[in-house]
């Protein structure tokens, strides 16, 4: 399922699940199909941040690790906010839950790479996004594309 975004607002590009996480838990781990959320985020559309959190919460509803789900929501909010605030283009979020855990990737179409910085007390809560990602994710990184980049993080399924 793919829809083109026109104007502002985020557009769900697709949510897929062949089997629910609960069904997968009763089978072998290698048989489990991943569940996926894919969402187009409109340029500077900050209402996409809470919308994306709600969609991710629904995706992770059957994941069974509330503490990990809360961390996933926080880190996803940081990546989405960064893409919407620090670039002048749309972005695409992809979240995939599989037997090994969760991977969230936010792709934007700006060449400038994010930079980690030490937050300044005078900046309030600004400047802490990547520090949070680095601190709380099991793995994270930046991957260059022909046009733009993806910033991603992973949370392992077995950690609680």
C-alpha positions as CSV (number, residue, x, y, z in Angstrom):
1,X,0.0,0.0,0.0
2,X,1.6,3.3,-1.0
3,X,0.1,6.7,-1.0
4,X,1.6,10.0,-2.2
5,X,1.7,12.8,0.3
6,X,0.3,16.1,-1.0
7,X,0.7,19.2,1.0
8,X,1.6,18.9,4.7
9,X,1.0,16.1,7.1
10,X,2.3,12.7,7.5
11,X,1.1,9.9,5.4
12,X,1.1,6.3,6.3
13,X,2.9,4.5,3.4
14,X,2.3,1.1,4.8
15,X,1.9,-1.1,7.9
16,X,2.4,-4.8,7.3
17,X,2.2,-7.8,9.4
18,X,1.7,-11.3,8.1
19,X,1.5,-12.7,11.6
20,X,1.0,-10.9,14.9
21,X,3.8,-10.9,17.4
22,X,1.6,-13.1,19.6
23,X,1.1,-15.6,16.9
24,X,4.9,-15.5,16.1
25,X,5.7,-16.2,19.8
26,X,3.9,-19.5,19.6
27,X,6.0,-20.6,16.6
28,X,9.7,-20.8,16.0
29,X,11.5,-17.4,16.1
30,X,13.0,-17.9,12.6
31,X,9.5,-18.4,11.3
32,X,8.2,-15.1,12.6
33,X,7.4,-12.5,9.9
34,X,8.5,-9.0,10.8
35,X,5.9,-6.3,11.5
36,X,6.6,-3.0,9.8
37,X,5.5,0.6,10.0
38,X,6.4,3.0,7.2
39,X,5.3,6.6,7.2
40,X,6.1,9.6,5.1
41,X,6.7,12.7,7.2
42,X,5.9,16.1,5.7
43,X,8.6,18.9,5.9
44,X,8.4,20.8,9.1
45,X,5.2,19.0,10.1
46,X,5.8,18.7,13.9
47,X,2.3,17.2,14.5
48,X,3.9,14.1,12.8
49,X,5.9,13.5,16.0
50,X,3.0,12.5,18.3
51,X,1.2,10.8,15.3
52,X,4.3,8.7,14.7
53,X,4.6,7.9,18.5
54,X,1.0,6.6,18.4
55,X,1.6,4.5,15.3
56,X,4.8,3.0,16.8
57,X,2.9,2.3,20.1
58,X,0.3,0.3,18.1
59,X,3.0,-1.6,16.2
60,X,4.7,-2.5,19.5
61,X,1.5,-3.3,21.4
62,X,2.2,-7.0,21.1
63,X,5.9,-6.7,21.6
64,X,5.5,-7.4,25.3
65,X,8.2,-5.2,26.6
66,X,6.6,-2.0,28.0
67,X,9.9,-0.5,29.2
68,X,11.5,-1.1,25.8
69,X,8.5,0.3,24.0
70,X,8.7,3.5,26.0
71,X,12.4,3.9,25.0
72,X,11.5,3.1,21.4
73,X,8.9,5.9,21.4
74,X,11.3,8.4,22.9
75,X,14.1,7.6,20.5
76,X,11.8,7.6,17.5
77,X,10.5,11.0,18.6
78,X,14.0,12.3,18.7
79,X,14.9,11.0,15.2
80,X,11.7,12.3,13.7
81,X,12.0,15.7,15.3
82,X,15.6,16.0,14.1
83,X,14.6,15.2,10.5
84,X,11.8,17.6,10.5
85,X,13.6,20.5,12.3
86,X,17.1,20.2,10.8
87,X,16.3,19.5,7.2
88,X,14.2,21.4,4.6
89,X,12.6,18.3,3.0
90,X,10.3,15.4,3.8
91,X,11.5,12.3,5.6
92,X,10.4,8.6,5.7
93,X,10.2,6.6,8.9
94,X,10.5,2.8,8.8
95,X,10.1,0.7,12.0
96,X,10.5,-3.0,11.8
97,X,9.9,-5.5,14.6
98,X,11.3,-9.0,14.1
99,X,12.4,-11.9,16.3
100,X,15.7,-10.1,17.2
101,X,14.1,-6.8,18.1
102,X,13.2,-3.4,16.8
103,X,14.9,-1.3,14.1
104,X,13.8,2.3,13.5
105,X,15.2,4.3,10.6
106,X,14.4,7.8,9.6
107,X,15.6,8.7,6.1
108,X,15.8,12.3,5.0
109,X,16.9,13.8,1.7
110,X,19.5,16.4,3.0
111,X,23.2,15.6,2.6
112,X,24.2,17.2,5.9
113,X,25.1,14.6,8.5
114,X,23.9,15.0,12.1
115,X,26.5,15.8,14.6
116,X,26.6,14.8,18.2
117,X,27.1,17.8,20.5
118,X,27.3,18.3,24.2
119,X,24.0,19.9,25.4
120,X,24.3,23.4,26.8
121,X,22.3,24.2,29.9
122,X,21.1,27.5,28.4
123,X,19.5,25.6,25.5
124,X,16.8,24.0,27.6
125,X,16.0,20.6,26.1
126,X,17.6,21.3,22.7
127,X,20.7,19.4,21.6
128,X,20.0,16.2,23.5
129,X,18.5,14.0,20.8
130,X,21.5,12.1,19.6
131,X,22.9,11.9,23.1
132,X,19.7,10.1,24.1
133,X,19.9,7.8,21.1
134,X,23.5,6.9,21.9
135,X,22.8,6.3,25.6
136,X,19.6,4.2,25.3
137,X,19.8,2.3,22.0
138,X,21.6,-1.0,21.7
139,X,23.0,0.1,18.4
140,X,22.6,3.2,16.2
141,X,24.2,4.9,13.3
142,X,24.0,7.1,10.2
143,X,24.0,5.6,6.7
144,X,24.6,7.8,3.7
145,X,22.4,7.3,0.6
146,X,22.8,8.7,-2.9
147,X,20.6,11.5,-1.8
148,X,20.4,12.1,1.9
149,X,20.9,9.8,4.8
150,X,19.3,7.5,7.3
151,X,19.7,7.8,11.0
152,X,18.7,4.5,12.7
153,X,18.7,2.7,16.1
154,X,18.0,-0.8,17.2
155,X,16.7,-2.2,20.5
156,X,17.2,-5.9,21.1
157,X,14.1,-8.1,21.9
158,X,15.7,-10.0,24.8
159,X,16.6,-7.0,26.9
160,X,13.9,-5.9,29.2
